């Protein structure tokens, strides 16, 4: 027999049956009352992170509200079962609401930093491939398509989105500038500015790519040297607090035991 509507609904995963309707309801509530500045700031953060969950701004805020409610209820229930005290339950309910509300933003900030580091690290190699392709006679769009084909990282996905927008007929200058704004990486912004200047003034793209590739490699080498120089300072506190005490215990422990026996 054909399945009924209720059976089809129960066949769906729990997230689609319960969480998504609640998320959309909170998103609608946020869309009615949210200030425009808050919406723009959240949209900018989602763009900088590459929008890993592919959520609109309203649904992301709905996710924050839903996470806050669930975290607050779970903490309140846990401490109610543990201590059987209403005051602690209310206190940890409030703590859970605040913590759950800010957890998605902390996760989004981590995604932004990871995406920036990934783009910054992958850009010199991508510029090398772009330079080789353009010097071999390809256009810039075809060279960017080669980067999209060869790699699967945040930079290649940014190139893929730019290529889709170019195929829709948008001007190259606007597409490249928006790609740099979405990434918010200084090296990529400098590269896009050089490409735009070359487009406007009719300079050869291959020469610009060659210069940019050399500069990016120098910058990456300098960043690696800077991190290596900082390593000694970063290792100082772990060595003091985690390595030196066990070493002193191993070396001086037998001596203290013998001294204690002598004084007894």
LOLO-422317 format. One line per 10 residues: their letters; for each residue x, y, z of N, C-alpha, C. Coordinates in nm, 2 decimals. Example, Ala and Ser with C-alpha at 12.3 -4.5 7.8 and 13.67 -1.06 7.14 Angstrom:
2
as	1.32:-0.57:0.78:1.23:-0.45:0.78:1.32:-0.33:0.78; 1.28:-0.22:0.71:1.37:-0.11:0.71:1.29:0.00:0.79
! end
This chain:
264
xxxxxxxxxx	0.08:-0.12:0.00:0.00:0.00:0.00:0.09:0.12:0.00; 0.04:0.24:-0.06:0.12:0.36:-0.05:0.13:0.41:0.09; 0.25:0.47:0.11:0.28:0.52:0.25:0.19:0.65:0.27; 0.15:0.66:0.40:0.07:0.78:0.43:0.16:0.90:0.46; 0.11:1.02:0.47:0.18:1.14:0.50:0.26:1.13:0.63; 0.19:1.07:0.73:0.25:1.06:0.86:0.37:0.96:0.86; 0.36:0.85:0.78:0.47:0.76:0.77:0.59:0.82:0.69; 0.56:0.90:0.59:0.66:0.97:0.52:0.73:1.07:0.61; 0.66:1.14:0.69:0.73:1.23:0.78:0.82:1.16:0.88; 0.77:1.05:0.94:0.85:0.98:1.04:0.97:0.91:0.97
xxxxxxxxxx	0.96:0.89:0.84:1.08:0.83:0.77:1.19:0.93:0.75; 1.16:1.06:0.77:1.27:1.16:0.75:1.36:1.16:0.88; 1.48:1.20:0.86:1.57:1.21:0.98:1.52:1.31:1.08; 1.57:1.29:1.20:1.52:1.38:1.31:1.55:1.53:1.29; 1.67:1.55:1.22:1.70:1.69:1.20:1.60:1.76:1.10; 1.55:1.69:1.00:1.45:1.75:0.91:1.31:1.75:0.97; 1.28:1.66:1.07:1.15:1.66:1.12:1.13:1.76:1.24; 1.24:1.78:1.32:1.23:1.86:1.44:1.32:1.98:1.43; 1.44:1.97:1.40:1.54:2.08:1.42:1.52:2.18:1.31; 1.50:2.14:1.18:1.49:2.24:1.08:1.37:2.32:1.09
xxxxxxxxxx	1.25:2.27:1.12:1.13:2.36:1.14:1.15:2.46:1.26; 1.22:2.41:1.37:1.25:2.51:1.48:1.35:2.61:1.43; 1.45:2.57:1.36:1.55:2.66:1.31:1.48:2.77:1.22; 1.40:2.73:1.13:1.33:2.82:1.04:1.24:2.91:1.11; 1.17:2.86:1.21:1.08:2.95:1.29:1.16:3.06:1.36; 1.28:3.02:1.42:1.36:3.12:1.49:1.42:3.22:1.38; 1.45:3.16:1.27:1.51:3.25:1.16:1.40:3.35:1.12; 1.28:3.32:1.11:1.17:3.41:1.07:1.16:3.52:1.18; 1.17:3.47:1.31:1.16:3.57:1.42:1.27:3.67:1.41; 1.39:3.62:1.39:1.51:3.71:1.38:1.50:3.80:1.26
xxxxxxxxxx	1.45:3.76:1.15:1.44:3.84:1.03:1.34:3.96:1.06; 1.24:3.94:1.14:1.15:4.05:1.17:1.20:4.16:1.26; 1.29:4.12:1.36:1.33:4.21:1.46:1.48:4.25:1.46; 1.56:4.19:1.37:1.71:4.21:1.38:1.74:4.34:1.31; 1.84:4.42:1.37:1.88:4.54:1.31:1.96:4.51:1.18; 1.96:4.60:1.09:2.03:4.58:0.96:2.18:4.57:0.98; 2.24:4.64:1.07:2.38:4.64:1.09:2.42:4.50:1.14; 2.34:4.44:1.23:2.37:4.30:1.28:2.37:4.20:1.16; 2.27:4.22:1.08:2.26:4.13:0.96:2.38:4.14:0.87; 2.42:4.26:0.84:2.53:4.28:0.75:2.66:4.23:0.81
xxxxxxxxxx	2.68:4.25:0.94:2.80:4.20:1.01:2.81:4.04:1.01; 2.69:3.98:1.03:2.69:3.83:1.03:2.71:3.78:0.89; 2.65:3.85:0.79:2.67:3.81:0.65:2.82:3.82:0.61; 2.88:3.93:0.66:3.03:3.94:0.63:3.11:3.83:0.69; 3.08:3.79:0.81:3.15:3.68:0.88:3.13:3.55:0.80; 3.00:3.53:0.76:2.97:3.40:0.69:3.05:3.40:0.56; 3.06:3.52:0.49:3.14:3.52:0.36:3.28:3.50:0.39; 3.34:3.55:0.49:3.48:3.53:0.53:3.51:3.39:0.56; 3.41:3.32:0.62:3.43:3.18:0.66:3.40:3.09:0.54; 3.35:3.14:0.43:3.32:3.05:0.32:3.18:2.99:0.34
xxxxxxxxxx	3.10:3.03:0.44:2.97:2.98:0.47:2.97:2.83:0.47; 3.04:2.76:0.56:3.06:2.62:0.56:2.93:2.54:0.57; 2.83:2.60:0.64:2.70:2.53:0.66:2.60:2.57:0.55; 2.64:2.67:0.46:2.55:2.71:0.36:2.42:2.76:0.41; 2.42:2.84:0.52:2.30:2.89:0.58:2.29:3.04:0.55; 2.17:3.09:0.53:2.15:3.24:0.52:2.17:3.30:0.66; 2.17:3.43:0.67:2.20:3.50:0.79:2.09:3.47:0.89; 1.97:3.47:0.85:1.86:3.45:0.95:1.86:3.31:1.00; 1.89:3.21:0.92:1.90:3.07:0.97:2.02:3.05:1.06; 2.13:3.12:1.03:2.24:3.11:1.12:2.21:3.16:1.26
xxxxxxxxxx	2.14:3.28:1.27:2.10:3.33:1.39:2.00:3.24:1.46; 1.91:3.18:1.38:1.82:3.07:1.44:1.90:2.96:1.49; 2.01:2.92:1.43:2.09:2.81:1.48:2.16:2.86:1.62; 2.20:2.98:1.63:2.25:3.03:1.75:2.15:3.03:1.87; 2.02:3.07:1.84:1.92:3.06:1.94:1.88:2.92:1.98; 1.88:2.83:1.88:1.85:2.69:1.91:1.96:2.63:1.99; 2.09:2.66:1.95:2.20:2.61:2.03:2.20:2.66:2.18; 2.16:2.78:2.19:2.15:2.84:2.33:2.04:2.77:2.41; 1.93:2.75:2.35:1.82:2.68:2.42:1.86:2.54:2.46; 1.91:2.46:2.37:1.95:2.32:2.39:2.06:2.31:2.50
xxxxxxxxxx	2.16:2.40:2.48:2.27:2.40:2.58:2.22:2.43:2.72; 2.14:2.54:2.73:2.08:2.57:2.86:2.00:2.46:2.92; 1.91:2.40:2.85:1.83:2.29:2.90:1.91:2.17:2.94; 2.02:2.14:2.86:2.10:2.02:2.90:2.18:2.05:3.03; 2.24:2.17:3.04:2.31:2.20:3.16:2.22:2.20:3.28; 2.10:2.26:3.27:2.01:2.27:3.38:1.96:2.13:3.42; 1.93:2.05:3.32:1.89:1.91:3.35:2.00:1.83:3.42; 2.12:1.85:3.38:2.24:1.77:3.43:2.26:1.81:3.58; 2.26:1.94:3.61:2.29:1.98:3.75:2.17:1.96:3.84; 2.05:1.96:3.78:1.93:1.92:3.86:1.94:1.78:3.90
xxxxxxxxxx	1.97:1.69:3.81:1.99:1.55:3.85:2.11:1.53:3.94; 2.21:1.61:3.93:2.33:1.59:4.01:2.32:1.65:4.16; 2.26:1.77:4.17:2.26:1.84:4.30:2.11:1.86:4.36; 2.01:1.84:4.27:1.87:1.86:4.32:1.85:2.00:4.38; 1.91:2.10:4.32:1.90:2.23:4.38:1.84:2.32:4.27; 1.73:2.39:4.30:1.67:2.48:4.20:1.76:2.60:4.16; 1.83:2.66:4.26:1.91:2.78:4.24:2.02:2.74:4.14; 2.09:2.63:4.16:2.20:2.59:4.07:2.14:2.56:3.93; 2.02:2.50:3.92:1.97:2.47:3.79:1.94:2.60:3.71; 1.88:2.70:3.78:1.85:2.83:3.71:1.98:2.89:3.67
xxxxxxxxxx	2.08:2.89:3.76:2.21:2.95:3.73:2.28:2.89:3.61; 2.28:2.75:3.61:2.34:2.69:3.49:2.26:2.69:3.37; 2.13:2.71:3.39:2.04:2.74:3.27:2.08:2.87:3.20; 2.11:2.97:3.28:2.15:3.10:3.22:2.29:3.09:3.16; 2.38:3.02:3.23:2.51:3.00:3.18:2.51:2.92:3.05; 2.42:2.82:3.04:2.41:2.74:2.92:2.35:2.82:2.81; 2.26:2.91:2.84:2.20:3.00:2.73:2.31:3.09:2.67; 2.39:3.15:2.76:2.49:3.24:2.71:2.60:3.16:2.63; 2.64:3.05:2.69:2.74:2.97:2.63:2.70:2.92:2.49; 2.58:2.86:2.49:2.52:2.81:2.36:2.50:2.92:2.26
xxxxxxxxxx	2.47:3.04:2.30:2.45:3.15:2.21:2.58:3.19:2.14; 2.69:3.19:2.21:2.82:3.23:2.16:2.90:3.12:2.10; 2.87:2.99:2.12:2.95:2.88:2.06:2.95:2.89:1.91; 2.84:2.91:1.84:2.84:2.91:1.69:2.93:3.02:1.64; 2.94:3.14:1.71:3.02:3.25:1.67:3.17:3.21:1.69; 3.20:3.15:1.80:3.34:3.10:1.82:3.38:3.00:1.71; 3.29:2.91:1.68:3.32:2.82:1.58:3.34:2.89:1.44; 3.26:2.99:1.42:3.27:3.07:1.29:3.40:3.14:1.28; 3.44:3.20:1.40:3.57:3.27:1.40:3.69:3.17:1.37; 3.68:3.05:1.43:3.78:2.95:1.40:3.78:2.91:1.25
xxxxxxxxxx	3.66:2.90:1.19:3.66:2.87:1.04:3.72:2.99:0.96; 3.69:3.11:1.01:3.75:3.23:0.93:3.90:3.22:0.94; 3.96:3.20:1.06:4.11:3.19:1.07:4.16:3.07:0.99; 4.10:2.96:0.99:4.14:2.85:0.91:4.14:2.87:0.77; 4.03:2.94:0.72:4.02:2.97:0.58:4.13:3.07:0.53; 4.15:3.17:0.61:4.25:3.27:0.58:4.39:3.20:0.57; 4.42:3.12:0.67:4.55:3.05:0.66:4.56:2.96:0.54; 4.46:2.89:0.51:4.46:2.80:0.40:4.48:2.87:0.26; 4.41:2.99:0.25:4.42:3.06:0.13:4.56:3.12:0.12; 4.61:3.17:0.23:4.75:3.23:0.23:4.85:3.13:0.20
xxxxxxxxxx	4.84:3.01:0.25:4.94:2.91:0.22:4.93:2.85:0.08; 4.81:2.85:0.02:4.79:2.79:-0.11:4.81:2.89:-0.22; 4.82:3.02:-0.19:4.82:3.12:-0.30:4.95:3.11:-0.38; 5.07:3.10:-0.32:5.20:3.09:-0.40:5.20:2.98:-0.50; 5.15:2.86:-0.46:5.15:2.75:-0.56:5.04:2.77:-0.67; 4.93:2.83:-0.63:4.83:2.86:-0.73:4.88:2.96:-0.83; 4.96:3.06:-0.78:5.01:3.16:-0.87:5.12:3.10:-0.96; 5.19:3.01:-0.91:5.29:2.94:-1.00:5.21:2.87:-1.12; 5.11:2.80:-1.08:5.03:2.73:-1.19:4.96:2.83:-1.28; 4.91:2.94:-1.23:4.85:3.04:-1.32:4.96:3.10:-1.41
xxxxxxxxxx	5.08:3.12:-1.36:5.19:3.18:-1.44:5.22:3.08:-1.55; 5.24:2.96:-1.52:5.27:2.86:-1.62:5.17:2.85:-1.73; 5.04:2.85:-1.69:4.93:2.83:-1.78:4.92:2.96:-1.87; 4.93:3.08:-1.82:4.92:3.20:-1.90:5.04:3.21:-1.99; 5.16:3.18:-1.94:5.27:3.18:-2.03:5.27:3.08:-2.14; 5.19:2.97:-2.12:5.17:2.87:-2.23:5.06:2.91:-2.33; 5.00:3.02:-2.31:4.90:3.07:-2.40:4.76:3.07:-2.36; 4.73:3.03:-2.24:4.59:3.03:-2.19:4.55:3.16:-2.14; 4.42:3.19:-2.14:4.37:3.31:-2.08:4.36:3.29:-1.93; 4.33:3.40:-1.86:4.33:3.40:-1.71:4.22:3.31:-1.66
xxxxxxxxxx	4.10:3.31:-1.73:3.99:3.23:-1.69:4.02:3.08:-1.70; 4.09:3.04:-1.81:4.12:2.90:-1.83:4.23:2.86:-1.73; 4.32:2.95:-1.69:4.42:2.92:-1.59:4.36:2.91:-1.46; 4.26:2.99:-1.42:4.19:2.97:-1.30:4.12:2.84:-1.29; 4.06:2.80:-1.41:3.99:2.67:-1.41:4.09:2.56:-1.39; 4.21:2.57:-1.43:4.31:2.47:-1.40:4.34:2.46:-1.25; 4.34:2.57:-1.18:4.36:2.57:-1.04:4.24:2.50:-0.97; 4.12:2.53:-1.02:4.00:2.46:-0.97:4.01:2.31:-0.99; 4.06:2.27:-1.11:4.06:2.13:-1.14:4.17:2.05:-1.06; 4.28:2.12:-1.03:4.40:2.05:-0.97:4.38:2.04:-0.82
xxxxxxxxxx	4.32:2.14:-0.75:4.31:2.14:-0.61:4.17:2.15:-0.56; 4.15:2.11:-0.43:4.03:2.12:-0.37:4.05:2.18:-0.23; 4.06:2.31:-0.23:4.08:2.39:-0.10:4.00:2.52:-0.11; 4.02:2.60:-0.01:3.94:2.72:0.00:3.97:2.82:-0.12; 4.09:2.82:-0.16:4.13:2.91:-0.27:4.07:2.86:-0.40; 4.07:2.73:-0.43:4.01:2.68:-0.55:3.86:2.70:-0.55; 3.80:2.69:-0.43:3.66:2.71:-0.43:3.62:2.86:-0.45; 3.71:2.95:-0.40:3.69:3.09:-0.43:3.70:3.12:-0.58; 3.80:3.05:-0.64:3.82:3.07:-0.79:3.70:3.01:-0.86; 3.65:2.90:-0.82:3.53:2.84:-0.88:3.41:2.93:-0.88
xxxxxxxxxx	3.39:2.99:-0.76:3.27:3.08:-0.75:3.29:3.21:-0.84; 3.42:3.26:-0.85:3.44:3.37:-0.94:3.42:3.33:-1.09; 3.46:3.21:-1.12:3.44:3.17:-1.26:3.29:3.15:-1.29; 3.21:3.10:-1.20:3.07:3.09:-1.22:3.01:3.23:-1.24; 3.05:3.33:-1.17:3.00:3.46:-1.18:3.05:3.53:-1.32; 3.17:3.49:-1.36:3.22:3.54:-1.49:3.14:3.48:-1.60; 3.10:3.36:-1.59:3.02:3.29:-1.70:2.88:3.35:-1.71; 2.83:3.41:-1.60:2.70:3.48:-1.60:2.71:3.62:-1.66; 2.83:3.66:-1.70:2.84:3.79:-1.77:2.88:3.91:-1.69; 2.92:3.88:-1.56:2.96:4.00:-1.48:3.10:4.05:-1.51
xxxxxxxxxx	3.13:4.18:-1.49:3.26:4.23:-1.53:3.37:4.16:-1.44; 3.48:4.14:-1.50:3.59:4.07:-1.43:3.64:4.15:-1.31; 3.64:4.29:-1.33:3.69:4.37:-1.22:3.61:4.36:-1.10; 3.48:4.36:-1.11:3.38:4.34:-1.00:3.39:4.21:-0.94; 3.40:4.10:-1.02:3.41:3.97:-0.97:3.54:3.95:-0.89; 3.65:3.99:-0.94:3.78:3.97:-0.87:3.78:4.05:-0.74; 3.73:4.17:-0.74:3.73:4.25:-0.62:3.64:4.19:-0.51; 3.52:4.14:-0.55:3.44:4.08:-0.45:3.50:3.95:-0.40; 3.57:3.87:-0.49:3.64:3.75:-0.44:3.74:3.79:-0.33; 3.81:3.90:-0.35:3.91:3.94:-0.25:3.84:3.98:-0.12
xxxxxxxxxx	3.73:4.06:-0.14:3.66:4.10:-0.02:3.60:3.98:0.06; 3.55:3.88:-0.01:3.50:3.77:0.06:3.61:3.69:0.14; 3.73:3.68:0.08:3.83:3.61:0.15:3.90:3.69:0.26; 3.91:3.82:0.24:3.97:3.91:0.35:4.11:3.86:0.38; 4.19:3.83:0.28:4.33:3.79:0.29:4.42:3.90:0.22; 4.51:3.95:0.29:4.59:4.06:0.23:4.66:4.02:0.11; 4.72:3.90:0.10:4.80:3.86:-0.01:4.70:3.84:-0.13; 4.59:3.79:-0.11:4.49:3.78:-0.22:4.44:3.91:-0.27; 4.42:4.00:-0.18:4.38:4.14:-0.21:4.49:4.21:-0.30; 4.62:4.19:-0.26:4.72:4.25:-0.34:4.73:4.19:-0.48
xxxxxxxxxx	4.71:4.06:-0.49:4.71:3.99:-0.62:4.60:4.04:-0.71; 4.48:4.05:-0.65:4.36:4.10:-0.72:4.38:4.24:-0.77; 4.44:4.33:-0.68:4.47:4.47:-0.72:4.56:4.47:-0.84; 4.67:4.39:-0.84:4.76:4.38:-0.95:4.69:4.34:-1.08; 4.61:4.24:-1.07:4.54:4.19:-1.19:4.44:4.30:-1.24; 4.37:4.37:-1.15:4.28:4.48:-1.20:4.36:4.59:-1.26; 4.48:4.63:-1.21:4.56:4.73:-1.27:4.61:4.69:-1.40; 4.65:4.56:-1.42:4.69:4.51:-1.55:4.58:4.51:-1.65; 4.46:4.48:-1.60:4.34:4.48:-1.69:4.31:4.62:-1.74; 4.32:4.72:-1.65:4.28:4.86:-1.68:4.38:4.92:-1.77
xxxxxxxxxx	4.51:4.89:-1.75:4.62:4.96:-1.82:4.67:4.88:-1.94; 4.62:4.76:-1.96:4.66:4.68:-2.07:4.80:4.62:-2.05; 4.85:4.60:-1.93:4.98:4.53:-1.91:4.97:4.38:-1.93; 5.08:4.32:-1.97:5.07:4.17:-1.99:5.05:4.10:-1.86; 4.95:4.01:-1.86:4.91:3.94:-1.74:5.02:3.84:-1.69; 5.09:3.78:-1.79:5.19:3.69:-1.76:5.30:3.75:-1.67; 5.34:3.87:-1.71:5.45:3.94:-1.63:5.40:3.97:-1.49; 5.28:4.02:-1.48:5.22:4.05:-1.35:5.21:3.92:-1.26; 5.17:3.81:-1.32:5.16:3.69:-1.24:5.30:3.64:-1.20; 5.40:3.66:-1.29:5.54:3.62:-1.25:5.59:3.70:-1.13
xxxxxxxxxx	5.57:3.83:-1.13:5.61:3.91:-1.02:5.54:3.88:-0.90; 5.41:3.86:-0.91:5.33:3.83:-0.79:5.37:3.69:-0.73; 5.40:3.59:-0.82:5.44:3.46:-0.77:5.57:3.47:-0.69; 5.66:3.54:-0.74:5.79:3.56:-0.67:5.77:3.63:-0.54; 5.69:3.73:-0.53:5.67:3.80:-0.41:5.60:3.71:-0.31; 5.50:3.64:-0.35:5.43:3.55:-0.26:5.52:3.44:-0.20; 5.61:3.39:-0.28:5.70:3.29:-0.23:5.80:3.35:-0.12; 5.84:3.47:-0.15:5.93:3.54:-0.05:5.85:3.57:0.08; 5.72:3.61:0.07:5.64:3.63:0.19:5.62:3.50:0.27; 5.59:3.39:0.20:5.57:3.27:0.27:5.70:3.22:0.34
xxxxxxxxxx	5.81:3.24:0.27:5.94:3.20:0.34:5.96:3.29:0.46; 5.93:3.42:0.45:5.95:3.51:0.57:5.85:3.47:0.68; 5.73:3.43:0.65:5.64:3.39:0.75:5.68:3.26:0.82; 5.74:3.17:0.74:5.79:3.05:0.80:5.91:3.07:0.89; 6.00:3.16:0.85:6.11:3.20:0.94:6.06:3.27:1.07; 5.96:3.36:1.05:5.90:3.42:1.17:5.85:3.33:1.27; 5.77:3.23:1.22:5.71:3.12:1.31:5.82:3.04:1.37; 5.93:3.01:1.30:6.04:2.93:1.36:6.11:3.01:1.47; 6.12:3.14:1.45:6.19:3.23:1.55:6.10:3.24:1.68; 5.97:3.23:1.66:5.88:3.24:1.77:5.86:3.11:1.85
xxxxxxxxxx	5.91:3.00:1.79:5.90:2.87:1.85:5.96:2.86:1.99; 6.08:2.92:2.00:6.15:2.91:2.13:6.07:2.97:2.24; 6.02:3.09:2.21:5.94:3.16:2.31:5.81:3.08:2.35; 5.75:3.02:2.25:5.62:2.95:2.27:5.65:2.82:2.35; 5.77:2.76:2.33:5.80:2.64:2.40:5.85:2.66:2.54; 5.88:2.79:2.58:5.93:2.82:2.71:5.84:2.78:2.82; 5.72:2.82:2.82:5.62:2.79:2.93:5.59:2.64:2.94; 5.56:2.57:2.83:5.54:2.42:2.84:5.66:2.35:2.90; 5.79:2.40:2.87:5.91:2.34:2.92:5.91:2.36:3.07; 5.88:2.49:3.11:5.89:2.52:3.26:5.79:2.45:3.34
xxxxxxxxxx	5.67:2.44:3.29:5.56:2.39:3.38:5.53:2.24:3.36; 5.58:2.18:3.25:5.54:2.04:3.22:5.67:1.95:3.21; 5.78:2.00:3.17:5.90:1.92:3.15:6.00:1.93:3.27; 6.02:2.05:3.32:6.11:2.07:3.43:6.07:2.00:3.56; 5.95:2.01:3.60:5.91:1.94:3.73:5.93:1.79:3.73; 5.89:1.72:3.62:5.92:1.57:3.62:6.07:1.54:3.62; 6.14:1.63:3.55:6.29:1.61:3.54:6.35:1.62:3.68; 6.31:1.73:3.75:6.36:1.75:3.89:6.32:1.63:3.98; 6.20:1.58:3.96:6.15:1.47:4.05:6.24:1.35:4.02; 6.26:1.32:3.89:6.34:1.20:3.86:6.49:1.21:3.91
xxxxxxxxxx	6.55:1.33:3.89:6.69:1.35:3.93:6.71:1.37:4.08; 6.62:1.45:4.14:6.65:1.48:4.28:6.56:1.39:4.38; 6.47:1.31:4.32:6.38:1.23:4.41:6.46:1.14:4.49; 6.55:1.05:4.44:6.63:0.96:4.52:6.72:1.03:4.62; 6.77:1.15:4.59:6.85:1.22:4.69:6.77:1.27:4.80; 6.65:1.32:4.78:6.56:1.36:4.89:6.52:1.24:4.98; 6.50:1.12:4.92:6.47:1.00:4.99:6.58:0.96:5.08; 6.71:0.97:5.03:6.82:0.93:5.12:6.84:1.04:5.23; 6.82:1.17:5.20:6.84:1.27:5.30:6.73:1.25:5.41; 6.61:1.21:5.37:6.51:1.19:5.47:6.54:1.07:5.56
xxxx	6.60:0.97:5.50:6.65:0.86:5.58:6.76:0.89:5.68; 6.85:0.98:5.63:6.96:1.02:5.72:6.91:1.11:5.83; 6.82:1.20:5.81:6.77:1.28:5.92:6.68:1.21:6.01; 6.62:1.10:5.96:6.54:1.02:6.06:6.63:0.95:6.16
! end
